[in-house]
Amino acid sequence: MSDKNVEAVKRRLDEREAKGMATYGVTTDKAGLPALEWLQHFQDELLDGAVYAEQLKTAIKLIVKATREDCAIIAEQHGSTPGRELAETIRARGDGE
């Protein structure tokens, strides 16, 4: 049995290898960079990843906030007691922080 996520990562690695060959003309085992340059590349990639993660956190917070507000409005419009309780619970939770 194969894991779909592992297979997706394998495909991405193959794509990145092809892109790297097209861009640099050598594989990483033949690039011959000094260890400190490899470390710098690695650090740069990690920093890029941290920026991407921060952007995703911001986007998810906005989605969660909008969803909570929509649920509260719907609950209030229906006017039921459970709806009011739901709206109060949603308001009390804030924006997900």
N, C-alpha and C positions, 0 to 999 in steps of 0.2 A: 504494500500500500504506500502511495507517495503522498507527501504533504504538499498541498497546493501553495502554501506560503513559501516553502523551501524551493519549490519549482519556480515560483515567481522570482525569488532572489537569484536563482541560477540564471534565469533568462536575463535579468538585469546585469549580472556580472558579465555574461557573454556580450551584451550590448555595450557595456562600458569598456570591455577589452577591445572591441572593434573600434570604438570611438577613439580610445587612447592610441591604438596603432595608426589610425588615420591622422590623428593630430601630431603625435610625437615620433612615429615610425619605429618605436622599440617597445618591448615589454618591460615591465618593472624589474624583472630579474636581469635585464641587459642594460638598463638605463645608467648604471654606474655612478649614481649620485652618492656623495658622502653621507654618512649617517645623520649628520645634523641637518642636511637639506631634506632628507626623508622625514625627519622629525618635524621640521618646519611645515612641510606639506600636510602632514598628519594633523598638526595643531590648527592649521588654516581650515582644514575640512571640519574639524570638531567645532571651531568657532562658527563656521557657516551653519552647521547643524543646530547650534544653540540659537542662532538668529531665526532659523526656520521654525524651531520648536516654540519660540516666543510668539511668532506671528500666528501659529496654529492655536496657541493658548488664547490669544486675543480674539481670534475668530470664533472659537468655541464658546468663550464667555459671552460674546454678543448674541450668538445663536441661542444659548441657554436663557439669557435675559429676555430676549424677544419671545421665546416659547413660553416662559413663565408669565409674561405680561399678557400674551394671547390667551393662555389658559384662565388667567384671572378674569379677563374681560368676558370670556365665554361663560364662566361660572357665575359671574354677576348677572349676566343677561338672562340666565335661566332662572335665577331667583330662588333656587331650591336651598334648603338648609345645608345639604352636603356641598352644594356649589359655593355657598358663602364660606363654609369651613375650608374648602379647597383654596378659595381666593385668599383667605387670611393666611393659610399655611404658605402659599406661594409668595405673598408679600413679605412674610416674616423671614423667609430664606434669603432674600436680597438677590444679589447678582451672581452668586456662585462662589464668592470669595470667602 
